[in-house]
Amino acid sequence: MRALIICEHDGKGIRLGSRSAVAFANAVAEETRGSIECVLLGHSLAAVTQDASTYAPVLVADHPALENPVADRYAKVIADVVRQRGYDLVVAAATTFAKDILPRAAGLLGGAMASEVIGHEFRDGRLCFRRPLFAGAVVATVALNAKPQIVTIRPSAYPAASARPERCGVTSFAVDEAALPKKTEFEVLQSKLSNRPDVTEARIVVSGGRGIKNSEDFERLVGGLADRLHAATGSSRALVDAGITPNAFQVGQTGKVVAPDLYIALGISGAVQHLAGMKNSKTVVAINSDPEAPIFEVADYGLVGDVYELVPQWIARLNGK
Ligand SMILES: Cc1cc2nc3c(=O)[nH]c(=O)nc-3n(C[C@H](O)[C@H](O)[C@H](O)COP(=O)(O)OP(=O)(O)OC[C@H]3O[C@@H](n4cnc5c(N)ncnc54)[C@H](O)[C@@H]3O)c2cc1C
């Protein structure tokens, strides 16, 4: 199979999740004696191109009209790339970027799509995908009966691809600006700059739940511990709904799915919708004042107590006090 990976980037390099998408595409290409290429979309992509070319041959759609990820334009360019170059499989990491763009590209291409893939296998020579349903309560295996097959994979399910010893080739893809949809115009991006890693990419995630009363306490306790551990901050939906944390922090069924080496849950009960987003973490530590809290059923280490007492003590210990 010929696979195309839609690589997400931060202007400097490709994101960790896209390296997992490369690993998945590599595995499929190996099993089918196929090949892979990745595509970069955006503007001023020299640095990203260098980085991406250490993982796969690169197609670059570099144009001022693609400076910001406006979904209808990006979907059109992806569809053009796939049609012109004839890929069998289109792959991206299951992130908010891909959730916005890939279904539109699938609509334009008329292919078949499976999202949030956590595994794959070949059955009678057919590529089948495993994907969780009902917040991970069941796992369905599906085959896609159309070309191209379009999938998003959960980065936690595929270890990130390593760099190749030699750089791969780079090809420019000409973007026809006049043909791009103009129904959506980018106006402005409002974002809080943070030095902390993204919750989907961090090796350690410190998450807070309703046990944390307000934004200041969240920053002091959850943020304070995260900074000592070089971790990302996450939260339950309860704090997002209360306006204490931004949407980007939400871990769970309707938030982000993470599987870090260490997940620390502070004042989180462990509702099934939250567990759907973190239960595959390698080690789970929970602090909760209720010994019956369901989070303790998935925790490797549990501490029954008040986060307002225990977390400052933990931070003080890490500070060597
Ligand atoms: C369709 C749907 C989708 C959803 N998607 C998500 C999702 O993606 N992510 C998500 O998180 N939720 C999601 N939810 C909500 C979910 O059902 C729970 O309501 C939510 O996860 C609860 O968040 P919480 O654990 O912070 O709050 P609570 O359930 O209220 O738990 C708070 C916990 O903090 C403990 N606590 C209180 N004070 C302290 C203290 N001082 N020290 C220590 N412990 C303390 C309590 O004992 C309790 O266990 C979804 C719900 C629905 C219906």
The ligand as a MOL file (V3000), in Angstrom:
LIG
                    3D

  0  0  0     0  0            999 V3000
M  V30 BEGIN CTAB
M  V30 COUNTS 53 58 0 0 0
M  V30 BEGIN ATOM
M  V30 1 C -20.9910 12.2180 27.5210 0
M  V30 2 C -20.0520 12.5570 28.6480 0
M  V30 3 C -18.7310 12.7870 28.3390 0
M  V30 4 C -17.8320 13.1040 29.3600 0
M  V30 5 N -16.5050 13.2880 29.0490 0
M  V30 6 C -15.6330 13.5010 30.0400 0
M  V30 7 C -14.2280 13.6540 29.7690 0
M  V30 8 O -13.7880 13.6410 28.6170 0
M  V30 9 N -13.4020 13.8330 30.8210 0
M  V30 10 C -13.8360 13.8750 32.1190 0
M  V30 11 O -13.0100 14.0340 33.0410 0
M  V30 12 N -15.1490 13.7660 32.4040 0
M  V30 13 C -16.0390 13.5990 31.3970 0
M  V30 14 N -17.3680 13.5140 31.7050 0
M  V30 15 C -17.7890 13.8290 33.0720 0
M  V30 16 C -17.6320 12.6620 34.0460 0
M  V30 17 O -18.7960 11.8600 34.0270 0
M  V30 18 C -17.4470 13.1870 35.4970 0
M  V30 19 O -18.5320 14.0210 35.8280 0
M  V30 20 C -16.1480 13.9650 35.6810 0
M  V30 21 O -15.0550 13.2360 35.1730 0
M  V30 22 C -15.9540 14.2170 37.1720 0
M  V30 23 O -14.8160 14.9990 37.3600 0
M  V30 24 P -14.0500 14.9640 38.7590 0
M  V30 25 O -13.5460 13.5920 39.0150 0
M  V30 26 O -13.1060 16.0990 38.7350 0
M  V30 27 O -15.2150 15.3750 39.7700 0
M  V30 28 P -15.9800 14.5050 40.8380 0
M  V30 29 O -16.5570 13.2820 40.2700 0
M  V30 30 O -16.9100 15.4460 41.5480 0
M  V30 31 O -14.8480 14.0300 41.8380 0
M  V30 32 C -14.0920 14.8900 42.6490 0
M  V30 33 C -13.2170 14.0040 43.5160 0
M  V30 34 O -12.3770 14.8060 44.2840 0
M  V30 35 C -12.2780 14.2600 45.5770 0
M  V30 36 N -11.9150 15.3780 46.4610 0
M  V30 37 C -12.6780 16.4490 46.8230 0
M  V30 38 N -11.9650 17.2880 47.5840 0
M  V30 39 C -10.7340 16.7310 47.7230 0
M  V30 40 C -9.5670 17.1260 48.4020 0
M  V30 41 N -9.4840 18.2890 49.0880 0
M  V30 42 N -8.4870 16.3100 48.3610 0
M  V30 43 C -8.5250 15.1320 47.6810 0
M  V30 44 N -9.6320 14.7180 47.0180 0
M  V30 45 C -10.7110 15.5080 47.0310 0
M  V30 46 C -13.6270 13.6540 45.8530 0
M  V30 47 O -13.5240 12.6140 46.8150 0
M  V30 48 C -14.0210 13.1370 44.4690 0
M  V30 49 O -13.6120 11.7760 44.2910 0
M  V30 50 C -18.2800 13.2080 30.7030 0
M  V30 51 C -19.6360 12.9700 30.9930 0
M  V30 52 C -20.5050 12.6610 29.9700 0
M  V30 53 C -21.9410 12.3980 30.3210 0
M  V30 END ATOM
M  V30 BEGIN BOND
M  V30 1 1 1 2
M  V30 2 1 2 3
M  V30 3 2 2 52
M  V30 4 2 3 4
M  V30 5 1 4 5
M  V30 6 1 4 50
M  V30 7 2 5 6
M  V30 8 1 6 7
M  V30 9 1 6 13
M  V30 10 2 7 8
M  V30 11 1 7 9
M  V30 12 1 9 10
M  V30 13 2 10 11
M  V30 14 1 10 12
M  V30 15 2 12 13
M  V30 16 1 13 14
M  V30 17 1 14 15
M  V30 18 1 14 50
M  V30 19 1 15 16
M  V30 20 1 16 17
M  V30 21 1 16 18
M  V30 22 1 18 19
M  V30 23 1 18 20
M  V30 24 1 20 21
M  V30 25 1 20 22
M  V30 26 1 22 23
M  V30 27 1 23 24
M  V30 28 2 24 25
M  V30 29 1 24 26
M  V30 30 1 24 27
M  V30 31 1 27 28
M  V30 32 2 28 29
M  V30 33 1 28 30
M  V30 34 1 28 31
M  V30 35 1 31 32
M  V30 36 1 32 33
M  V30 37 1 33 34
M  V30 38 1 33 48
M  V30 39 1 34 35
M  V30 40 1 35 36
M  V30 41 1 35 46
M  V30 42 1 36 37
M  V30 43 1 36 45
M  V30 44 2 37 38
M  V30 45 1 38 39
M  V30 46 1 39 40
M  V30 47 2 39 45
M  V30 48 1 40 41
M  V30 49 2 40 42
M  V30 50 1 42 43
M  V30 51 2 43 44
M  V30 52 1 44 45
M  V30 53 1 46 47
M  V30 54 1 46 48
M  V30 55 1 48 49
M  V30 56 2 50 51
M  V30 57 1 51 52
M  V30 58 1 52 53
M  V30 END BOND
M  V30 END CTAB
M  END
